[in-house]
């Protein structure tokens, strides 16, 4: 049968035409991350959260590359220039976690490309140039996993575009220079597929990952 689509565009209230991530939360709201703010669609109307806008205190950047919902129903946003941002459902407020030169345990870079929430509560974020970070909401501290061209137990690139859960407490990490399988407990890379790998990948810029139920 013919397919019919309804459109959610700027004419319907969307803040920008480039949707970089879409998520439907546990309450049924559809969230759309764009280059110019965060949008929440309830099926009828769009509510826009923008830097400096009403109810958006704590949202330090409008360019949002990714988002994920954690076990508490809160959203975590990977922003480009504004660090890691948490939207707390209970209070409808934003909190930003930024890089601080004076704190080695702060976010490695405010330019983020990806985010993933572990079942154990940690938040993993991929940066644009500094590799991967693991954030503990209970302590407020970040642990860094920088790239290395020579260390096979490190990431192949500092640009981490996508994260996907694997089996047995492992995490797939897609970068600008290859794919890595990381042990979430130790933080070490177990396998790395880059330009030195044989057989070679057809391309090393990994932009999307999907893990099937059997781990494929």
NORVENKA-V306813 format. One record per residue. RES is the residue in one letter. PHI is phi in radians with two decimals (999 if undefined). BURIAL is + if it has 16 or more other C-alpha atoms within 10 Angstrom, else -. D_FIRST is the distance of its C-alpha to the first C-alpha in Angstrom with 1 decimal. Layout:
RES&PHI&BURIAL&D_FIRST / RES&PHI&BURIAL&D_FIRST
//
This chain:
X&999&-&0.0 / X&-1.08&-&3.8 / X&-1.74&-&6.5 / X&-2.14&-&9.5 / X&-2.07&-&12.9 / X&-1.76&-&16.2 / X&-2.00&-&19.3 / X&-1.93&-&22.6 / X&-2.22&-&25.1 / X&-1.09&-&28.7 / X&-1.13&-&28.1 / X&-1.68&-&26.9 / X&1.94&-&30.0 / X&-1.12&+&29.4 / X&-1.30&+&32.7 / X&-2.76&+&31.6 / X&-1.42&-&28.7 / X&-1.70&-&29.3 / X&-1.58&+&27.9 / X&-1.65&-&29.7 / X&-2.76&-&28.7 / X&-2.30&+&26.4 / X&-2.52&+&27.3 / X&-1.84&-&26.3 / X&-1.47&-&29.6 / X&-1.19&-&30.4 / X&-1.65&-&30.5 / X&1.72&-&27.0 / X&-1.19&-&28.1 / X&-1.79&+&26.3 / X&-1.80&+&29.0 / X&-2.18&+&28.6 / X&-1.60&+&31.5 / X&-2.26&+&32.2 / X&-1.33&+&35.0 / X&-2.46&+&36.3 / X&1.97&+&36.2 / X&-1.87&+&34.3 / X&-2.10&+&31.6 / X&-2.09&+&30.7 / X&-1.93&+&27.6 / X&-1.78&-&27.6 / X&1.77&-&24.3 / X&-2.24&-&26.1 / X&-2.23&-&28.9 / X&-1.93&+&30.0 / X&-1.82&-&33.5 / X&-1.88&+&35.0 / X&-1.87&+&37.8 / X&-2.30&+&39.9 / X&-1.00&+&43.3 / X&1.45&-&45.9 / X&-1.50&-&43.5 / X&-1.02&-&44.0 / X&1.32&-&43.5 / X&-1.94&+&43.1 / X&-1.02&-&46.6 / X&1.75&+&46.6 / X&-1.57&+&43.6 / X&-1.63&+&45.5 / X&-2.62&+&42.9 / X&-1.65&+&39.6 / X&-1.51&+&38.1 / X&-2.03&+&36.3 / X&-1.49&+&35.0 / X&-2.81&+&33.9 / X&-2.74&+&34.0 / X&-2.63&+&34.0 / X&-1.76&+&34.6 / X&-1.62&+&37.6 / X&-1.15&-&38.5 / X&-1.54&-&40.0 / X&1.51&-&36.9 / X&-1.48&+&38.5 / X&-1.81&+&36.9 / X&-2.07&+&38.6 / X&-1.97&+&38.0 / X&-1.70&+&38.9 / X&-1.79&+&40.1 / X&-1.69&+&41.5 / X&1.91&+&45.1 / X&-1.95&+&45.1 / X&1.32&+&45.3 / X&-1.58&+&43.6 / X&-2.14&+&42.6 / X&-1.88&+&42.1 / X&-1.78&+&40.4 / X&-1.60&-&41.9 / X&-1.11&-&39.7 / X&-1.10&-&42.7 / X&-1.87&-&44.4 / X&1.00&-&41.6 / X&-2.24&-&43.9 / X&-1.87&+&43.8 / X&-2.32&+&46.4 / X&-1.78&+&46.8 / X&-2.04&+&48.3 / X&-2.01&+&49.9 / X&-1.25&+&52.0 / X&-2.35&-&55.7 / X&-0.98&-&58.3 / X&-1.43&-&60.8 / X&-2.17&-&58.7 / X&-1.09&-&57.8 / X&-1.66&+&55.5 / X&-1.56&+&53.4 / X&-0.99&+&50.0 / X&-1.16&+&50.6 / X&-2.70&+&48.7 / X&-1.42&+&47.0 / X&-1.64&+&44.4 / X&-1.95&+&41.6 / X&-2.01&+&38.4 / X&-2.63&+&37.0 / X&-2.66&+&37.6 / X&-2.59&+&37.1 / X&-1.81&+&38.5 / X&-1.40&-&40.1 / X&-1.04&-&40.1 / X&-1.43&-&43.9 / X&1.90&-&43.7 / X&-1.26&+&44.5 / X&-1.97&+&42.5 / X&-1.80&+&42.1 / X&-2.28&+&41.7 / X&-1.75&+&41.4 / X&-1.66&+&43.5 / X&-1.40&+&43.4 / X&-2.60&+&46.7 / X&-2.12&+&48.5 / X&1.54&+&46.4 / X&-1.99&+&45.3 / X&-2.16&+&46.7 / X&-2.00&+&46.7 / X&-1.94&+&47.3 / X&-1.82&-&48.9 / X&-1.07&-&48.2 / X&-1.26&-&51.2 / X&-1.83&-&53.7 / X&1.31&-&52.1 / X&-1.95&+&52.9 / X&-1.92&+&51.0 / X&-1.99&+&51.6 / X&-1.82&+&51.0 / X&-2.26&+&49.7 / X&-1.33&+&50.5 / X&-1.45&+&49.6 / X&-2.72&-&52.0 / X&-1.43&-&51.9 / X&-1.92&-&54.5 / X&-1.54&-&54.0 / X&-1.21&+&51.3 / X&-1.64&+&51.1 / X&-2.09&+&49.9 / X&-1.19&+&46.7 / X&-1.34&+&46.4 / X&-2.67&+&45.7 / X&-1.45&+&46.2 / X&-1.66&+&42.8 / X&-1.86&+&40.5 / X&-1.58&+&36.8 / X&-2.68&+&35.0 / X&-2.25&+&36.0 / X&-2.58&+&34.4 / X&-1.21&+&35.9 / X&-1.88&+&36.9 / X&-1.42&-&38.5 / X&1.01&-&42.2 / X&1.01&-&42.8 / X&-2.07&+&41.8 / X&-2.33&+&39.9 / X&-1.44&+&38.1 / X&-2.20&+&39.1 / X&-1.70&+&37.5 / X&-2.08&+&39.9 / X&-1.41&+&40.5 / X&-2.38&+&42.5 / X&2.41&+&40.9 / X&-2.02&+&39.7 / X&-2.37&+&42.0 / X&-1.91&+&42.0 / X&-1.95&+&44.2 / X&-1.45&+&46.0 / X&-1.20&+&45.6 / X&-1.31&-&49.0 / X&-1.56&-&51.2 / X&1.39&+&49.2 / X&-1.59&+&49.9 / X&-1.42&+&47.4 / X&-1.47&-&47.2 / X&-2.46&+&45.3 / X&-2.38&+&44.7 / X&-2.06&+&42.6 / X&-2.30&+&44.0 / X&-1.21&-&45.5 / X&-1.55&-&48.1 / X&-1.34&-&45.7 / X&-2.25&-&45.4 / X&-1.23&-&42.9 / X&-1.41&-&41.8 / X&-1.30&-&38.5 / X&-1.19&-&36.6 / X&-2.76&-&37.0 / X&-1.93&+&39.0 / X&-1.61&+&37.2 / X&-1.60&+&35.1 / X&-1.99&-&32.6 / X&-2.60&-&30.1 / X&-2.42&-&30.6 / X&-2.44&-&28.6 / X&-1.83&-&30.5 / X&-1.39&-&28.9 / X&-1.06&-&30.4 / X&-1.53&-&32.8 / X&1.63&-&34.1 / X&-1.09&-&32.6
//
